[in-house]
């Protein structure tokens, strides 16, 4: 009995058996889509208030195919009444607070539609807020898009400038008898044109070439870079080489 009590106390202290973040009850909002910012971000009108929302587990191109991605999401949901299941995560992007969660049109997970059409891809930065079955469904949707060569998986978005800069894509594969699918991987080069102020901060960046998935990562890296102070603004190119894991 004493050992049982000790085990019970240890379980409570360590939080063993407690639900993870992905399984916490989501806050659900019902509203109308009033604008679409990009392929994974939009604004809802909920009870006469605006709510800015980002799809969890999804990333979409900022440049290089970004407009096509935005139009795809616009066609799916613009002006329609949807349900947004917000996870316990808010992002401060310098504008209106950004809520993160799943977006449903009737019973359809809009993120899966975007991923399967090749207009977005699975994003693992916030995946701890997703249920395992949702992560797996997104992986499978991405695999179907890649196999069909849709959107960002099309050949026209593969290479960077010059014959020496080649992009490689490894397809997602079924990894076990349970049907779990391994995510696709991309490697290659992205050239980013940047403007650097006198303090050494990157104040503008644009991707000249490279796979859309790699472009997003390169742009984030560019804006996080810090350079030496200078007497005037400087412009130039940064080459980012993404290697396979």
C-alpha positions as CSV (number, residue, x, y, z in Angstrom):
1,X,0.0,0.0,0.0
2,X,2.9,2.4,0.8
3,X,4.5,1.7,-2.5
4,X,1.2,2.3,-4.3
5,X,0.8,5.7,-2.5
6,X,4.4,6.6,-3.5
7,X,3.8,5.7,-7.1
8,X,0.6,7.7,-7.1
9,X,2.3,10.7,-5.6
10,X,5.1,10.4,-8.2
11,X,2.6,10.2,-11.0
12,X,0.9,13.3,-9.9
13,X,4.1,15.2,-9.4
14,X,5.5,14.3,-12.8
15,X,2.2,14.8,-14.6
16,X,2.2,11.3,-16.0
17,X,-1.1,10.5,-17.7
18,X,-2.1,14.1,-18.0
19,X,-3.3,15.2,-21.5
20,X,-0.7,16.9,-23.7
21,X,-1.3,20.3,-25.3
22,X,-2.5,18.8,-28.5
23,X,-5.4,17.1,-26.6
24,X,-6.5,20.2,-24.6
25,X,-9.9,21.4,-25.4
26,X,-9.8,23.9,-28.2
27,X,-11.7,27.2,-28.0
28,X,-14.1,27.2,-30.9
29,X,-15.2,30.2,-32.9
30,X,-17.9,30.4,-35.5
31,X,-17.6,33.2,-38.0
32,X,-17.4,34.5,-41.5
33,X,-14.1,34.8,-43.5
34,X,-13.7,38.4,-44.4
35,X,-10.2,38.4,-45.8
36,X,-7.3,36.0,-46.7
37,X,-3.8,37.2,-46.0
38,X,-1.8,34.3,-47.5
39,X,-2.1,30.5,-47.9
40,X,-2.4,29.8,-44.2
41,X,-3.6,33.1,-42.6
42,X,-7.0,34.8,-42.7
43,X,-9.4,37.0,-40.8
44,X,-12.8,36.0,-39.4
45,X,-15.7,38.1,-38.3
46,X,-16.9,36.6,-35.0
47,X,-19.7,38.4,-33.1
48,X,-18.9,41.7,-34.9
49,X,-15.2,41.4,-33.9
50,X,-12.3,40.5,-36.1
51,X,-10.1,37.5,-35.3
52,X,-6.9,36.9,-37.2
53,X,-6.2,33.2,-37.6
54,X,-3.4,31.0,-38.8
55,X,-3.8,27.3,-39.6
56,X,-1.9,25.1,-37.2
57,X,0.6,22.5,-38.7
58,X,0.7,24.3,-42.0
59,X,3.2,26.7,-43.8
60,X,2.5,28.5,-47.1
61,X,4.8,30.3,-49.5
62,X,5.5,34.0,-48.8
63,X,7.1,34.6,-52.2
64,X,7.5,32.4,-55.2
65,X,4.1,30.8,-55.5
66,X,2.7,32.8,-52.6
67,X,-0.1,34.5,-54.6
68,X,-1.3,31.2,-56.1
69,X,-1.4,29.8,-52.5
70,X,-3.4,32.8,-51.3
71,X,-5.9,32.5,-54.1
72,X,-6.4,28.9,-53.4
73,X,-7.4,29.5,-49.8
74,X,-9.5,32.5,-50.9
75,X,-11.4,30.2,-53.3
76,X,-12.0,27.7,-50.5
77,X,-13.3,29.9,-47.7
78,X,-13.7,33.6,-48.6
79,X,-17.1,34.9,-47.6
80,X,-18.1,31.5,-46.1
81,X,-19.0,30.7,-42.5
82,X,-16.4,28.4,-40.9
83,X,-15.5,27.0,-37.5
84,X,-12.1,27.8,-36.1
85,X,-10.8,25.6,-33.3
86,X,-8.1,27.7,-31.6
87,X,-5.3,25.9,-29.7
88,X,-3.7,27.5,-26.6
89,X,-1.2,29.4,-28.7
90,X,-1.1,33.1,-29.7
91,X,1.6,34.7,-31.9
92,X,2.6,38.3,-31.6
93,X,3.5,39.3,-35.2
94,X,3.6,43.0,-34.7
95,X,0.1,43.4,-36.0
96,X,-3.2,42.1,-34.6
97,X,-2.7,39.1,-32.3
98,X,-2.6,35.9,-34.4
99,X,-4.6,32.9,-33.1
100,X,-3.5,29.4,-34.2
101,X,-5.8,26.5,-34.8
102,X,-7.8,24.3,-37.1
103,X,-10.2,25.7,-39.6
104,X,-13.2,23.7,-40.7
105,X,-15.6,24.3,-43.6
106,X,-18.5,22.1,-42.6
107,X,-16.7,18.9,-41.7
108,X,-13.7,19.5,-44.0
109,X,-10.3,20.4,-42.5
110,X,-9.2,23.3,-44.7
111,X,-5.5,22.7,-44.0
112,X,-5.7,19.3,-45.6
113,X,-7.3,20.8,-48.7
114,X,-4.5,23.3,-49.0
115,X,-1.7,20.7,-48.4
116,X,-3.2,18.1,-50.8
117,X,-3.5,20.7,-53.6
118,X,0.2,21.6,-53.1
119,X,-0.6,25.1,-52.1
120,X,0.9,24.6,-48.6
121,X,2.9,22.1,-46.7
122,X,3.1,20.5,-43.3
123,X,4.9,22.6,-40.7
124,X,6.3,21.1,-37.6
125,X,7.0,24.2,-35.5
126,X,3.6,24.1,-33.8
127,X,2.9,20.4,-34.1
128,X,2.9,19.8,-30.4
129,X,-0.5,21.5,-30.4
130,X,-1.9,18.9,-32.9
131,X,-3.4,15.5,-32.2
132,X,-1.2,12.7,-33.6
133,X,-4.0,11.6,-36.0
134,X,-4.1,15.1,-37.4
135,X,-0.3,15.2,-37.9
136,X,-0.5,11.9,-39.7
137,X,-3.4,13.1,-41.9
138,X,-1.3,16.1,-43.0
139,X,1.7,14.0,-43.8
140,X,-0.4,11.7,-46.0
141,X,-2.0,14.7,-47.7
142,X,1.4,16.1,-48.5
143,X,2.5,12.8,-49.8
144,X,-0.4,12.7,-52.2
145,X,0.4,16.2,-53.4
146,X,4.0,15.3,-54.0
147,X,3.2,12.1,-55.8
148,X,0.9,14.0,-58.2
149,X,3.4,16.9,-58.6
150,X,0.9,19.5,-57.6
151,X,1.7,23.1,-56.6
152,X,5.0,23.5,-54.8
153,X,5.9,20.0,-55.8
154,X,5.8,20.8,-59.5
155,X,9.0,20.7,-61.5
156,X,8.9,24.4,-62.3
157,X,9.7,25.3,-58.7
158,X,12.6,23.0,-58.2
159,X,15.9,24.6,-59.2
160,X,17.7,27.8,-58.3
161,X,19.6,30.0,-60.7
162,X,22.5,28.2,-62.4
163,X,23.2,24.6,-63.2
164,X,25.2,24.0,-60.0
165,X,22.3,24.8,-57.7
166,X,20.0,21.8,-57.7
167,X,17.1,21.0,-55.4
168,X,16.4,17.4,-54.4
169,X,13.1,16.1,-53.0
170,X,12.8,12.9,-51.1
171,X,9.2,11.5,-51.1
172,X,7.3,10.6,-48.0
173,X,7.3,6.8,-47.6
174,X,5.2,4.4,-45.6
175,X,7.4,3.4,-42.7
176,X,5.6,0.6,-40.9
177,X,2.7,-1.9,-40.9
178,X,0.5,0.7,-39.2
179,X,0.6,2.8,-42.4
180,X,2.4,5.7,-40.8
181,X,4.0,8.0,-43.5
182,X,7.4,9.6,-43.3
183,X,7.4,13.3,-44.4
184,X,8.9,14.5,-47.6
185,X,12.3,16.3,-47.4
186,X,13.7,19.0,-49.5
187,X,17.4,20.1,-49.9
188,X,19.0,22.7,-52.2
189,X,20.0,26.3,-52.5
190,X,18.2,29.6,-52.0
191,X,19.6,33.0,-53.0
192,X,18.2,35.8,-50.9
193,X,18.6,39.5,-51.8
194,X,18.9,41.6,-48.6
195,X,19.2,45.2,-47.5
196,X,21.2,45.9,-44.3
197,X,20.9,49.1,-42.3
198,X,23.8,50.9,-40.6
199,X,23.3,48.9,-37.4
200,X,23.7,45.6,-39.2
201,X,20.1,44.6,-39.2
202,X,18.4,43.1,-42.3
203,X,15.5,45.5,-43.1
204,X,14.4,43.9,-46.4
205,X,14.8,40.5,-47.9
206,X,13.5,38.7,-51.0
207,X,14.1,35.3,-52.4
208,X,15.5,35.3,-55.9
209,X,15.1,31.6,-56.5
210,X,14.8,28.2,-54.8
211,X,12.1,25.8,-53.7
212,X,9.2,27.6,-52.0
213,X,9.6,25.5,-48.9
214,X,13.3,26.4,-48.6
215,X,12.5,30.1,-49.5
216,X,10.4,30.5,-46.4
217,X,13.1,29.0,-44.2
218,X,15.8,31.2,-45.9
219,X,13.8,34.4,-45.4
220,X,13.3,33.7,-41.7
221,X,17.0,33.1,-41.4
222,X,17.9,36.3,-43.2
223,X,15.7,38.5,-41.0
224,X,17.3,36.9,-37.9
225,X,20.8,37.6,-39.2
226,X,23.0,40.3,-37.7
227,X,25.9,42.0,-39.5
228,X,28.7,44.4,-38.7
229,X,27.8,48.1,-38.4
230,X,28.5,50.2,-41.4
231,X,28.5,53.9,-42.5
232,X,25.5,53.4,-44.9
233,X,23.0,50.8,-46.0
234,X,24.3,47.8,-47.8
235,X,22.6,45.5,-50.4
236,X,23.8,42.1,-51.4
237,X,22.9,38.4,-51.7
238,X,23.0,35.6,-49.2
239,X,23.3,32.0,-50.4
240,X,21.6,29.4,-48.1
241,X,22.4,25.8,-48.7
242,X,20.0,23.3,-47.2
243,X,21.4,19.9,-46.7
244,X,19.5,16.6,-46.3
245,X,19.3,15.5,-42.7
